[in-house]
Amino acid sequence: MDTKHYLSLLDELDDLEQTEQIWNKKKRRNKYPARHPQKPDAQTRALIRTQDDTGQNFKFTYQAARFEESWLLESLGAFYEHRWISDVLRRVKGGKEASVYLCVAGAEVSARLLAAKVYRPRQLRNLKNDALYRVGRRDLDQDGNRIVDDGMLKALHHRTGYGEQLRHQSWIAHEFQALKTLQAAGADVPEPYAAEHNAILMDYVGDRSASAPTLNTITMEPAEARLLFDRVIDNVNLMLQQHYVHGDLSAYNILYWQGNIRLIDFPQIVSPADNPAAWEIFRRDVARVCQYFGSQGVPSDPRTLAADLWRSHGYKIADHVPRNGPPLT
């Protein structure tokens, strides 16, 4: 095992330990511990299983650690209850903000496999400077509607525990709404099916044995690279038409499967009209895309390309980034 892989495993173990600590702390907050009634006999339990489709009865194939299992039950239980999914097979991707799980679709979905993006507990998310991406956004509730309730707005303003929960919920709602809008407009994104307080359910790209790799792991012939480069730029242009800038676009957030692409990971979307840093964020997105395709034999001028796309939609090029923003390189 090389050093890089070893350190990566150590980081993941440390993250899991932190997750368990937070989960245990959350359970300890319950002042009145649950009672433990007498267990029903085997025949009664079997009857209950055939009639009970609640999240509490959700048993999945994926062999999760105890605390991860609890987190998945809380995050995905509603999808199971509404028959969007029937099983969780494995974890496809782990990340600092969320993990993606391969699920078997339930009776309410025509697809066979789905991907569930499950966000990590708020205390463990590692997205720095997310305030930069929230500028110009409306706070949304779980259904994607603008929050207008005075109590909720007050909690958001004072950054209470409830307010932070609402802020986390809004972050997820914005990603789900962006996926719905872009998919309906014809963009190459996974089709979103449902969203809950901590997860988004969407199309799975790949097959049962292997998920689609990200573009940064793929080497292709220049002819194919040119076609896919044009396709990505078409999507970038389409996003601008829908008043979106991806915010974190690169070869690491583009899936490649059987010659096709899917753009993923939209929590950092910004409005080109309402966010003062939108131009610099957009320029960075285009530069990263050009950098990858340049390594595949597709030359481009990222600055000119970004400026032409930006101006074609009537947006002006800003001269600076807000002082509290991260370096956009």
C-alpha positions as CSV (number, residue, x, y, z in Angstrom):
1,M,0.0,0.0,0.0
2,D,1.5,3.4,-1.0
3,T,1.8,6.2,1.5
4,K,-0.9,8.4,-0.2
5,H,-3.5,5.6,-0.1
6,Y,-2.6,4.8,3.5
7,L,-3.0,8.4,4.6
8,S,-6.4,8.6,2.8
9,L,-7.6,5.5,4.7
10,L,-6.5,7.1,8.0
11,D,-8.4,10.3,7.1
12,E,-11.5,8.2,6.3
13,L,-11.3,6.3,9.6
14,D,-10.9,9.6,11.5
15,D,-14.0,11.0,9.8
16,L,-16.0,7.9,10.7
17,E,-14.9,8.1,14.3
18,Q,-16.0,11.8,14.4
19,T,-19.4,10.8,12.9
20,E,-19.9,8.2,15.6
21,Q,-19.1,10.7,18.3
22,I,-21.6,13.2,16.9
23,W,-24.2,10.5,16.5
24,N,-23.8,9.2,20.0
25,K,-23.9,12.8,21.4
26,K,-27.2,13.4,19.5
27,K,-28.7,10.3,21.0
28,R,-27.6,11.3,24.5
29,R,-29.6,14.5,24.2
30,N,-32.8,12.6,24.5
31,K,-33.8,13.2,28.1
32,Y,-36.2,10.2,28.2
33,P,-34.6,7.0,27.0
34,A,-36.8,4.7,24.9
35,R,-38.5,1.9,26.7
36,H,-37.8,-1.6,25.5
37,P,-41.0,-3.6,25.3
38,Q,-41.1,-7.4,25.2
39,K,-39.9,-8.7,21.9
40,P,-42.5,-10.3,19.7
41,D,-42.1,-13.9,18.7
42,A,-40.6,-15.0,15.4
43,Q,-44.0,-15.5,13.7
44,T,-45.2,-12.0,14.8
45,R,-42.0,-10.4,13.6
46,A,-42.3,-12.1,10.2
47,L,-45.9,-10.8,9.9
48,I,-44.8,-7.3,10.8
49,R,-42.0,-7.3,8.2
50,T,-44.5,-8.2,5.5
51,Q,-46.8,-5.3,6.4
52,D,-44.4,-2.6,7.7
53,D,-42.7,-0.5,5.1
54,T,-41.7,2.3,7.5
55,G,-38.1,3.5,7.7
56,Q,-37.6,1.6,11.0
57,N,-38.0,-1.7,9.1
58,F,-35.5,-0.7,6.4
59,K,-32.9,-3.4,6.1
60,F,-30.3,-3.0,3.4
61,T,-27.5,-5.1,1.9
62,Y,-24.7,-2.6,2.4
63,Q,-22.7,-3.6,5.5
64,A,-22.4,-0.2,7.2
65,A,-20.7,0.6,10.5
66,R,-23.3,1.0,13.3
67,F,-23.2,4.8,13.4
68,E,-23.2,5.0,9.5
69,E,-26.2,2.6,9.5
70,S,-28.1,4.9,11.9
71,W,-27.2,7.9,9.7
72,L,-28.4,6.2,6.6
73,L,-31.6,5.1,8.2
74,E,-32.4,8.7,9.2
75,S,-31.4,10.1,5.9
76,L,-32.9,7.5,3.5
77,G,-35.8,6.1,5.6
78,A,-38.3,8.4,3.9
79,F,-37.2,7.3,0.4
80,Y,-37.8,3.7,1.5
81,E,-41.2,4.5,3.0
82,H,-42.3,6.3,-0.2
83,R,-41.0,3.3,-2.2
84,W,-38.4,5.3,-4.1
85,I,-35.7,2.8,-3.0
86,S,-35.8,-0.8,-1.8
87,D,-32.2,-1.5,-0.9
88,V,-28.7,0.1,-0.5
89,L,-26.0,-1.9,-2.1
90,R,-22.8,-0.1,-1.5
91,R,-21.1,3.3,-1.0
92,V,-20.0,4.5,-4.4
93,K,-18.1,7.7,-3.4
94,G,-17.1,9.3,-0.1
95,G,-16.4,13.0,0.1
96,K,-15.8,15.9,2.6
97,E,-19.4,17.1,2.1
98,A,-21.4,14.1,1.1
99,S,-21.2,10.4,0.2
100,V,-23.0,8.7,-2.6
101,Y,-24.7,5.3,-2.3
102,L,-25.9,2.9,-4.9
103,C,-29.5,2.0,-4.3
104,V,-32.0,-0.5,-5.8
105,A,-35.0,1.5,-7.0
106,G,-38.4,0.9,-5.4
107,A,-41.8,0.3,-6.9
108,E,-42.5,4.0,-7.6
109,V,-39.5,4.4,-10.0
110,S,-39.0,2.9,-13.4
111,A,-35.2,2.9,-13.3
112,R,-33.5,-0.1,-11.8
113,L,-30.7,1.7,-9.9
114,L,-30.5,5.1,-8.3
115,A,-27.8,7.1,-6.6
116,A,-28.5,8.6,-3.1
117,K,-26.3,11.6,-2.2
118,V,-26.3,11.7,1.6
119,Y,-24.8,14.8,3.2
120,R,-22.5,14.4,6.2
121,P,-23.6,15.8,9.6
122,R,-23.3,19.6,9.5
123,Q,-20.5,19.5,12.1
124,L,-18.3,17.4,9.8
125,R,-18.9,19.2,6.5
126,N,-15.6,20.6,5.2
127,L,-16.7,23.2,2.7
128,K,-14.7,26.3,3.4
129,N,-16.0,29.8,2.6
130,D,-19.5,28.6,1.7
131,A,-20.7,32.1,2.6
132,L,-19.3,33.2,-0.8
133,Y,-21.6,30.9,-2.6
134,R,-24.7,31.8,-0.5
135,V,-24.5,35.5,-1.6
136,G,-27.6,36.3,-3.6
137,R,-29.5,33.1,-2.7
138,R,-32.9,33.0,-1.1
139,D,-33.2,30.7,1.9
140,L,-35.4,27.7,0.9
141,D,-37.4,25.2,2.9
142,Q,-37.3,21.5,2.4
143,D,-39.9,21.8,-0.4
144,G,-37.8,24.3,-2.3
145,N,-40.1,27.3,-1.3
146,R,-38.7,30.6,-0.1
147,I,-38.6,30.8,3.7
148,V,-40.9,33.7,4.8
149,D,-41.9,32.5,8.3
150,D,-40.7,35.1,10.8
151,G,-39.5,32.5,13.4
152,M,-37.5,30.7,10.8
153,L,-36.0,33.9,9.5
154,K,-35.1,34.9,13.0
155,A,-33.4,31.6,13.7
156,L,-31.4,32.0,10.4
157,H,-30.4,35.5,11.3
158,H,-29.2,34.6,14.8
159,R,-27.5,31.4,13.7
160,T,-29.2,29.3,16.3
161,G,-29.0,25.5,16.2
162,Y,-32.4,25.4,14.4
163,G,-31.2,28.2,12.1
164,E,-28.1,26.2,11.2
165,Q,-30.3,23.2,10.5
166,L,-32.5,25.4,8.2
167,R,-29.3,26.7,6.5
168,H,-28.1,23.1,5.8
169,Q,-31.6,22.3,4.5
170,S,-31.6,25.3,2.2
171,W,-28.1,24.3,0.8
172,I,-29.5,20.9,-0.2
173,A,-32.7,22.4,-1.6
174,H,-30.8,24.7,-3.9
175,E,-28.8,21.8,-5.4
176,F,-32.0,19.8,-5.9
177,Q,-33.8,22.7,-7.6
178,A,-30.8,23.3,-9.8
179,L,-30.8,19.7,-10.9
180,K,-34.5,19.8,-11.7
181,T,-34.2,23.0,-13.7
182,L,-31.2,21.9,-15.7
183,Q,-32.5,18.4,-16.4
184,A,-35.7,19.9,-17.7
185,A,-33.7,22.3,-19.9
186,G,-31.8,19.4,-21.5
187,A,-28.5,19.6,-19.6
188,D,-26.3,16.6,-19.1
189,V,-27.1,16.1,-15.4
190,P,-28.5,13.2,-13.5
191,E,-32.3,13.2,-13.3
192,P,-33.3,14.1,-9.7
193,Y,-36.2,12.2,-8.2
194,A,-36.7,13.4,-4.6
195,A,-35.0,15.3,-1.8
196,E,-35.3,14.9,1.9
197,H,-33.8,16.9,4.8
198,N,-30.3,15.3,4.3
199,A,-30.2,13.5,1.0
200,I,-31.0,13.8,-2.8
201,L,-32.1,10.8,-4.9
202,M,-31.1,10.8,-8.5
203,D,-30.2,8.8,-11.6
204,Y,-27.3,6.4,-11.1
205,V,-24.6,6.5,-13.8
206,G,-22.9,3.2,-14.3
207,D,-24.0,-0.4,-13.9
208,R,-24.4,-2.7,-10.9
209,S,-20.7,-3.7,-10.9
210,A,-19.1,-0.4,-11.5
211,S,-20.0,3.3,-11.2
212,A,-19.1,5.8,-13.9
213,P,-15.6,7.2,-13.3
214,T,-14.9,10.9,-13.2
215,L,-13.4,12.5,-16.3
216,N,-10.1,13.3,-14.6
217,T,-9.3,9.5,-14.6
218,I,-9.9,9.1,-18.3
219,T,-7.5,9.5,-21.2
220,M,-9.0,9.7,-24.7
221,E,-8.2,10.3,-28.3
222,P,-8.1,14.0,-29.4
223,A,-11.2,13.5,-31.7
224,E,-13.3,12.2,-28.8
225,A,-11.9,14.9,-26.5
226,R,-12.9,17.6,-28.9
227,L,-16.5,16.3,-29.0
228,L,-16.8,16.1,-25.3
229,F,-15.1,19.5,-24.8
230,D,-17.8,21.1,-27.0
231,R,-20.4,19.2,-25.1
232,V,-19.2,20.5,-21.7
233,I,-19.1,24.0,-23.0
234,D,-22.6,23.6,-24.4
235,N,-23.7,22.7,-20.9
236,V,-21.8,25.7,-19.4
237,N,-23.7,27.9,-21.8
238,L,-27.0,26.2,-21.0
239,M,-26.4,26.8,-17.3
240,L,-25.9,30.5,-18.0
241,Q,-29.2,30.5,-19.9
242,Q,-30.8,29.1,-16.8
243,H,-29.1,31.8,-14.6
244,Y,-26.6,29.3,-13.0
245,V,-22.9,29.1,-12.6
246,H,-21.8,25.6,-11.4
247,G,-19.3,27.0,-8.9
248,D,-17.0,23.9,-8.7
249,L,-16.8,22.6,-12.3
250,S,-13.8,20.5,-13.2
251,A,-12.9,17.1,-14.6
252,Y,-13.5,15.8,-11.0
253,N,-17.2,16.7,-11.2
254,I,-18.0,15.3,-14.6
255,L,-18.8,11.6,-15.0
256,Y,-17.8,9.6,-18.1
257,W,-19.8,6.6,-19.2
258,Q,-19.8,4.8,-22.5
259,G,-18.8,8.0,-24.4
260,N,-21.3,10.3,-22.6
261,I,-20.9,12.7,-19.8
262,R,-22.9,13.9,-16.7
263,L,-22.1,17.0,-14.8
264,I,-22.6,16.5,-11.0
265,D,-22.2,18.2,-7.6
266,F,-24.2,21.5,-7.7
267,P,-24.4,22.6,-4.1
268,Q,-22.1,25.6,-4.8
269,I,-24.2,27.0,-7.7
270,V,-24.3,30.8,-7.8
271,S,-26.4,33.3,-9.6
272,P,-24.5,35.2,-12.4
273,A,-26.7,38.3,-11.7
274,D,-26.9,38.3,-7.9
275,N,-23.5,37.1,-6.7
276,P,-20.7,39.7,-6.9
277,A,-18.1,37.0,-7.3
278,A,-20.0,35.1,-10.1
279,W,-17.7,36.2,-12.9
280,E,-14.5,35.1,-11.2
281,I,-16.2,31.8,-10.1
282,F,-17.3,31.3,-13.7
283,R,-13.9,32.1,-15.1
284,R,-12.4,29.5,-12.8
285,D,-14.9,26.9,-13.9
286,V,-14.1,27.4,-17.5
287,A,-10.3,27.5,-16.9
288,R,-10.4,24.1,-15.1
289,V,-12.4,22.5,-17.9
290,C,-9.9,23.9,-20.5
291,Q,-7.0,22.7,-18.5
292,Y,-8.2,19.1,-18.5
293,F,-9.1,19.1,-22.2
294,G,-5.8,20.8,-23.0
295,S,-4.1,17.7,-21.5
296,Q,-6.2,15.6,-23.9
297,G,-5.0,17.5,-27.0
298,V,-7.8,20.2,-27.2
299,P,-6.3,23.7,-27.3
300,S,-8.3,26.7,-26.1
301,D,-8.1,30.2,-24.7
302,P,-10.0,29.9,-21.4
303,R,-10.1,33.6,-20.6
304,T,-11.5,34.6,-24.0
305,L,-13.9,31.7,-24.1
306,A,-15.3,32.6,-20.6
307,A,-15.6,36.3,-21.5
308,D,-17.4,35.6,-24.7
309,L,-19.9,33.2,-23.0
310,W,-20.4,35.7,-20.2
311,R,-21.0,38.7,-22.3
312,S,-23.3,36.8,-24.7
313,H,-25.8,36.6,-21.9
314,G,-25.6,40.2,-21.1
315,Y,-23.5,39.9,-17.9
316,K,-20.7,42.4,-17.1
317,I,-17.3,41.3,-16.1
318,A,-16.5,42.2,-12.5
319,D,-13.1,43.6,-11.5
320,H,-12.8,42.0,-8.1
321,V,-13.9,39.3,-5.7
322,P,-15.3,40.2,-2.3
323,R,-12.7,40.4,0.4
324,N,-14.0,37.4,2.3
325,G,-13.9,35.1,-0.7
326,P,-11.4,32.4,-1.3
327,P,-8.6,32.7,-3.9
328,L,-10.2,31.8,-7.2
329,T,-7.3,30.1,-9.1
